[in-house]
């Protein structure tokens, strides 16, 4: 007889332990062991949450190199509970240690197969049982993770009516579920107790709103309150606010934006043509919003414009120099200038900021991070087994994405959702805007180095999103390159990997609806193509999401800076008064409900897992583990340098500090 030492690591989360009988079967290259019950002197207390339990399994002969274990759980009569082991380690009689990652809930009485942690591609499988286990895993995954059309013309999503329809291992943890629910509930209770959520009337003045705003502020939201009317801060938000990818260099002034030198360069102090040639003129064009039907809120028609904004780089500052609120030039569509009266210019900027809210939330935030992250995740789980190197690399970046996205579909963009009811683009307009966004999306725009070049914004000073984002991309790229070149030594290996090809094909078909003009790969032909695409996936799911999500309350809590809707049409002539501004801003109930939602979506949970942290340890080989350690060191160095820079800034940019954001789209 030979003995195998089995160590079971139980996940340290609520209800992860079990008192049921657990059985294991070891499978090696030479033979299979028998199904053994895991007995311990602790009895039913051996497999409690967060504990490490040790067992001995006897076999008549050595099984050879272990590559598979079978686990099942049999409950006592009338008593069953779930079990969530993180991994199983087995030490053989020969002295070798094998690690079997599990990281899933076992809730039924079925036999579950788990592979040894060494990454293996499909064409490398030699054992019949290993091939069978691989096939069965994907069959089960395709049953559990099904595609569903959200709306025609939009990326497909996971099929599920509620988070409870998801497999338990991809739902929120008990801790996060309680915290998220509690935050949402307390927000509703606060609104109900104040009665503000029922007051469908305009604000009387800024001071009235300020008294409500003061109840919950951040350092940045207070800065926004103080500076929101300033032109420099208005322009700054295009660089380091929640929508930092809108601005682009203006190479040719659009025909529908008839700005001339006399408007923007008084007394012949400059020339638009010369400044455009120098690369000093920038444009923000909200044409995706043109022609959509604005919402009706509390029985009142709302207004949403599709403005054009011209900005000028002067030394180390960016300043707005012209705003046109509608796409078609006309007498009743004046071009507003900083030289206009205070309230004419301020009203123009308010309409721009409201348009920017819609563009940010629907395109930049929801579509380009949440929905794409979901596409990457569904395709990964349907096509790539746990033993595959790509799965091990990417699955940590899918954490909680399905759960939060289903909640968004239920609570935000559904027929009775908060976004539908309380924003100017709520209702059918939001789907129109997202469809337009997807049809114009490109692969280059998802890769920050390409995007920065394509938008012509590399030389804008104080563009911290660009600076930090490029450094993060480079760090992630080197990490991904190090890991993937270990498993894919040549381009031929990439081409031969059928599971890898299935993954990208599903993304192209279900995420980008087979639109070739996007430039999204339909297959991988080289290692370099694979490395770049995987880098993009990790960047989108972690860095990009943080950049466009984390500051929502900071920049949106002071409502005049980011109105979710506007109640009066845009000015058709110049000569506005302050009372018109207050009547135009969202009413009281719309304002406080938006503040509550933005607060909820900006709050991190206590089980936060930041970029570069991999507590599950899917990789067992030494080389990828070394790459992870190197990755963590590089992220730490970047974090230190970002903090040092921010210490010198009156308004720090923290959203791309790797110490501050999660591995995945989890909120």
Order of alpha helices (4+ residues) and beta strands (2+ residues): beta-beta-beta-beta-beta-beta-beta-beta-alpha-beta-beta-alpha-alpha-alpha-alpha-beta-alpha-alpha-beta-beta-beta-beta-beta-beta-alpha-alpha-alpha-alpha-alpha-alpha-alpha-alpha-alpha-alpha-alpha-alpha-alpha-alpha-alpha-alpha-alpha
